[in-house]
Each structure stands twice: as C-alpha cells, then as structure tokens.
C-alpha cells in the first residue's frame, strides 16, 4: 500500500505545476494511518527523492542555477526551523495551518486553470521545449551571466525563506511558492521555472527530512523507501501521460480533490480526538 501511496504522490507531483506534494501528507495520514507529524517527515523524504528523479528526467540547461542556488540555500537554512516547530506544536494546530495552505493552493490552481490554461500543460516530469513570453525580471541574464541587484537578492531570499520554512513546518515541497517566485525574480518561462523548482524542491525537502530525523524523530526506513519507490514510478508515469491528460480540466480536478481530501482528513482527525 505504501508503494501505491508513493505512486499517487509522484504522479501528482509530476503532473501539476505547483502544489503536488500537498497530496503526500493527507495520503500518508489517511491511508497509512500515520500521525500528522510523522506523515510530514515521510512526505519530505519521498518528495525529495521524487523531485530528484524529475530533475534527472529534464533538460538541465533549463535550470537557472544562480537564482536557484540563492533560493535553495536560503530555504535550506529555514527548513530546519520549520521542522523543529512542527515537532513542538499540537497536531490540531498543525492540521489547521496545513488546511489553510491546502485551500489557498486549491484556489490558486483553480484560478490558474481559468486565467492561464496554457500554463497547466507544463509537466514537471517531462522535458519541454517551447518559446514563451518572458516577464520583466528582478534578476537579469546577459550573455550567459546573471546580474543580481539588491532587489533581486531581497525578493529571492525572502521567497526562499518562506518556501523553506513552510516545507519544514508542513512537509511540502514548496513549489507553490518557488514556481511563481522564479517567474517574478528571474523572468523565467513557466517551463524553466518548473524545471528549476524541481532542483530547489529536491534540496529543501532533503534538508527538511534530515531535520525531521535529527530534531523530531527517526522514520521507518523501509516505509520511506517504499513510498519513494512509488514516487519515482509516479514521476515516470507522468512522462508518459503528460501530453494526454494535462490541462485546465485536470488542474481543476486536482483542486477539487485537494479540498475533498482536506475534509476527509478533518473528519478522520476529529474521529481520533473523539
């Protein structure tokens, strides 16, 4: 069953532009009956491995390395703080914070499907080459070299800190922050932002998982490997299914599924308390 859960996590992570890792924690909690804090720890490890596989599947020339490293280093610094806090707050509060994030991402996915339907066809697990309009960035690349202004560094640092803290606190990859941040800061196309976000998510999630192991509690290694294996298979499946099923309809379906899973998670949690 753990492999099946991992398969769903990897598939959703591969097919959605951002926020796919949000499915990991509810699935681990509801299907495998793990405590919420343990679910977030396992989720971080599984997402890190799945995202790494996604990086290896893509054209690494799409990755904007300098902005990625700024966001990654900042995020990696704040991920342990979030993971430490997750181990010291009540499950109900953690669930409340996670719920706010899930609702926000679900609304964002729904709006993207309506306002920017072409962006919903970018698949994380797939190599993608196309010409897209570039927005005016804070960081500029000229003749292969990046120009880092103070505004660029400030926004990238704050964004990385937010992604890292939320990743550590809630066991998510942080792509819902990183992808729009990269389009704003570095002026990347959606395809480039998705490829770069996978690299960042890999590093931040790995640091968050290590922080969970050392600051909160060790994890079931066998369970983690089973979920991670399923995640890799899911990302690979995303490569094959990407051209056929991505788009606004799928994006809306994921948004609805997020809300439904959240409601089930709340019912399950209330039942445990009662």
C-alpha positions as CSV (number, residue, x, y, z in Angstrom):
1,X,0.0,0.0,0.0
2,X,2.9,2.4,0.7
3,X,4.1,2.0,-2.9
4,X,0.6,2.9,-4.2
5,X,0.6,6.0,-2.0
6,X,4.0,6.9,-3.3
7,X,2.8,6.3,-6.9
8,X,0.0,8.8,-6.4
9,X,2.3,11.3,-4.8
10,X,4.9,11.1,-7.6
11,X,2.2,11.2,-10.3
12,X,0.6,14.3,-8.9
13,X,3.9,16.0,-8.3
14,X,4.9,15.3,-11.9
15,X,1.7,16.4,-13.5
16,X,0.9,19.6,-11.5
17,X,2.8,22.9,-12.0
18,X,2.9,23.5,-8.2
19,X,1.5,22.1,-5.1
20,X,1.5,18.4,-6.0
21,X,3.4,17.5,-2.8
22,X,0.4,18.7,-0.8
23,X,-1.2,15.3,-1.6
24,X,1.5,13.5,0.2
25,X,0.7,14.3,3.9
26,X,-3.1,13.6,3.7
27,X,-2.5,10.3,1.8
28,X,0.1,9.2,4.3
29,X,-2.1,10.2,7.2
30,X,-5.3,8.7,6.0
31,X,-4.2,5.6,4.1
32,X,-1.2,4.5,6.2
33,X,-2.7,5.9,9.5
34,X,0.4,7.8,10.4
35,X,0.4,10.7,12.9
36,X,0.4,14.0,11.2
37,X,3.9,14.9,12.2
38,X,5.3,11.6,11.1
39,X,3.4,12.0,7.8
40,X,5.1,15.3,7.1
41,X,8.5,13.7,7.8
42,X,8.0,10.8,5.4
43,X,6.5,13.2,2.9
44,X,9.6,15.4,2.9
45,X,11.9,12.4,2.2
46,X,9.6,10.9,-0.6
47,X,9.2,14.3,-2.3
48,X,12.9,14.9,-2.2
49,X,13.6,11.6,-4.0
50,X,10.8,12.0,-6.4
51,X,11.8,15.6,-7.3
52,X,15.4,14.5,-7.8
53,X,14.2,11.9,-10.3
54,X,12.3,14.6,-12.0
55,X,15.4,16.8,-12.3
56,X,17.3,13.8,-13.9
57,X,14.4,13.5,-16.4
58,X,14.6,17.1,-17.6
59,X,17.0,19.1,-19.7
60,X,19.3,20.6,-17.1
61,X,20.0,23.6,-19.4
62,X,16.6,24.9,-18.4
63,X,17.6,25.3,-14.8
64,X,18.6,28.9,-13.8
65,X,21.4,27.8,-11.5
66,X,22.3,31.1,-9.8
67,X,18.7,32.2,-8.7
68,X,18.1,28.5,-7.8
69,X,21.1,28.4,-5.5
70,X,20.1,31.6,-3.7
71,X,16.6,30.3,-3.1
72,X,17.8,26.8,-2.2
73,X,20.4,28.0,0.3
74,X,18.0,30.3,2.0
75,X,15.3,27.7,2.0
76,X,17.6,25.1,3.4
77,X,18.5,27.4,6.3
78,X,14.9,27.9,7.3
79,X,13.6,24.4,6.7
80,X,15.1,23.1,10.0
81,X,13.4,25.9,11.9
82,X,10.0,24.9,10.4
83,X,10.7,21.2,11.2
84,X,11.7,21.9,14.7
85,X,8.5,24.0,15.2
86,X,6.4,21.2,13.7
87,X,7.6,18.8,16.5
88,X,6.7,21.2,19.2
89,X,3.1,22.2,18.3
90,X,-0.2,20.4,18.7
91,X,-1.5,18.2,15.9
92,X,-4.7,20.3,15.7
93,X,-2.8,23.5,15.1
94,X,-0.5,21.8,12.6
95,X,-3.7,20.5,10.8
96,X,-5.2,24.0,10.8
97,X,-2.1,25.5,9.3
98,X,-1.9,22.7,6.7
99,X,-5.6,23.3,5.9
100,X,-5.1,27.0,5.2
101,X,-2.3,26.1,2.8
102,X,-4.3,23.4,1.0
103,X,-7.3,25.7,0.5
104,X,-5.0,28.5,-0.8
105,X,-3.3,26.2,-3.3
106,X,-6.6,24.7,-4.4
107,X,-7.9,28.2,-5.1
108,X,-4.7,29.2,-6.9
109,X,-4.8,26.0,-9.1
110,X,-8.5,26.7,-10.0
111,X,-7.7,30.3,-10.9
112,X,-4.7,29.3,-13.0
113,X,-6.8,26.8,-14.9
114,X,-9.2,29.7,-15.7
115,X,-6.8,32.6,-16.3
116,X,-3.7,30.8,-17.6
117,X,-4.8,27.5,-19.1
118,X,-1.6,27.1,-21.2
119,X,0.5,27.0,-18.0
120,X,-1.4,24.0,-16.8
121,X,0.0,21.9,-19.6
122,X,3.6,22.2,-18.4
123,X,4.5,18.9,-16.9
124,X,7.2,18.7,-14.2
125,X,8.3,15.2,-15.0
126,X,8.7,15.9,-18.7
127,X,11.3,17.6,-20.9
128,X,9.6,20.6,-22.5
129,X,10.9,22.9,-25.2
130,X,8.9,25.9,-26.4
131,X,9.1,29.7,-26.8
132,X,7.3,31.6,-24.1
133,X,7.0,35.3,-23.3
134,X,9.4,36.4,-20.6
135,X,8.2,38.9,-17.9
136,X,10.4,41.8,-16.8
137,X,12.6,40.2,-14.1
138,X,14.3,41.5,-11.0
139,X,17.4,39.4,-11.9
140,X,18.7,39.8,-15.4
141,X,20.8,37.4,-17.5
142,X,23.1,39.0,-20.1
143,X,25.4,37.0,-22.3
144,X,25.0,33.9,-20.1
145,X,25.8,35.8,-16.8
146,X,23.3,36.8,-14.1
147,X,23.1,40.4,-12.8
148,X,22.0,40.3,-9.2
149,X,20.6,43.6,-8.0
150,X,19.8,44.3,-4.3
151,X,16.0,43.9,-5.1
152,X,16.7,40.6,-6.8
153,X,18.6,39.3,-3.8
154,X,16.0,40.6,-1.3
155,X,13.0,39.0,-3.1
156,X,14.8,35.7,-3.8
157,X,16.0,35.5,-0.2
158,X,12.5,36.2,1.3
159,X,10.9,33.8,-1.1
160,X,13.4,31.1,-0.3
161,X,13.0,31.6,3.4
162,X,9.2,31.3,3.1
163,X,9.4,28.2,0.9
164,X,11.9,26.6,3.3
165,X,10.0,27.3,6.5
166,X,6.7,26.1,5.1
167,X,8.4,23.0,3.7
168,X,9.9,22.1,7.1
169,X,6.7,23.0,9.0
170,X,4.2,21.3,6.8
171,X,6.2,18.6,5.0
172,X,5.6,20.1,1.5
173,X,8.0,20.7,-1.4
174,X,7.3,24.4,-1.6
175,X,6.7,24.5,-5.4
176,X,3.6,26.6,-4.9
177,X,6.0,29.4,-3.7
178,X,9.0,28.7,-5.8
179,X,7.4,28.5,-9.3
180,X,5.8,32.0,-9.2
181,X,8.8,33.3,-7.4
182,X,11.1,32.2,-10.2
183,X,8.9,33.8,-12.9
184,X,9.0,37.1,-10.9
185,X,12.6,37.2,-9.8
186,X,14.4,35.7,-12.8
187,X,11.9,36.2,-15.5
188,X,11.8,32.5,-16.4
189,X,9.3,30.9,-18.6
190,X,6.9,28.6,-16.9
191,X,8.8,25.6,-18.3
192,X,12.1,26.9,-17.0
193,X,10.5,27.8,-13.6
194,X,9.1,24.3,-13.3
195,X,12.5,22.6,-14.1
196,X,14.3,25.0,-11.7
197,X,11.8,24.4,-9.0
198,X,12.4,20.7,-9.1
199,X,16.0,21.3,-8.3
200,X,15.1,23.6,-5.4
201,X,12.5,21.3,-4.0
202,X,14.9,18.4,-4.0
203,X,17.4,20.3,-1.8
204,X,14.9,22.0,0.5
205,X,12.9,18.8,1.1
206,X,16.1,16.8,1.7
207,X,17.2,19.3,4.4
208,X,13.7,19.2,5.9
209,X,13.8,15.4,6.0
210,X,17.2,15.4,7.6
211,X,16.0,17.9,10.2
212,X,13.0,15.8,10.9
213,X,15.3,12.8,11.5
214,X,17.6,14.6,13.9
215,X,15.2,17.1,15.6
216,X,11.9,15.3,15.8
217,X,12.1,11.5,15.4
218,X,13.7,8.8,13.2
219,X,11.5,7.4,10.4
220,X,10.6,4.0,9.3
221,X,13.3,3.5,6.6
222,X,11.5,0.6,4.9
223,X,8.3,2.6,4.7
224,X,10.2,5.7,3.3
225,X,11.8,3.5,0.6
226,X,8.5,2.0,-0.4
227,X,6.9,5.5,-0.7
228,X,9.9,6.9,-2.5
229,X,9.9,4.0,-5.0
230,X,6.3,4.6,-5.7
231,X,7.1,8.3,-6.1
232,X,9.7,7.6,-8.8
233,X,7.3,5.3,-10.6
234,X,4.7,8.1,-10.4
235,X,7.1,10.6,-11.9
236,X,8.0,8.2,-14.7
237,X,4.3,7.7,-15.4
238,X,3.8,11.4,-15.6
239,X,6.3,11.5,-18.5
240,X,4.0,9.1,-20.5
241,X,0.7,10.7,-19.5
242,X,1.7,14.3,-19.6
243,X,0.8,15.1,-23.2
244,X,-2.5,13.3,-23.0
245,X,-4.2,14.4,-19.7
246,X,-2.6,17.7,-18.6
247,X,-4.6,20.9,-18.9
248,X,-7.3,23.0,-17.2
249,X,-9.7,20.2,-16.6
250,X,-7.0,18.1,-14.8
251,X,-5.9,21.2,-12.8
252,X,-9.5,21.8,-11.6
253,X,-9.8,18.1,-10.8
254,X,-6.7,18.3,-8.6
255,X,-8.1,21.5,-6.9
256,X,-11.4,19.7,-6.1
257,X,-9.5,16.6,-4.9
258,X,-7.4,18.7,-2.5
259,X,-10.5,20.1,-0.9
260,X,-12.1,16.7,-0.6
261,X,-9.0,15.2,0.9
262,X,-8.8,18.0,3.4
263,X,-12.4,17.4,4.5
264,X,-11.7,13.7,4.9
265,X,-8.6,14.5,6.8
266,X,-10.5,16.7,9.2
267,X,-13.2,14.1,9.7
268,X,-10.5,11.4,10.4
269,X,-8.7,13.7,12.9
270,X,-11.9,14.7,14.7
271,X,-12.8,11.0,14.9
272,X,-9.5,10.2,16.5
273,X,-9.9,13.0,19.1
274,X,-13.4,11.9,20.0
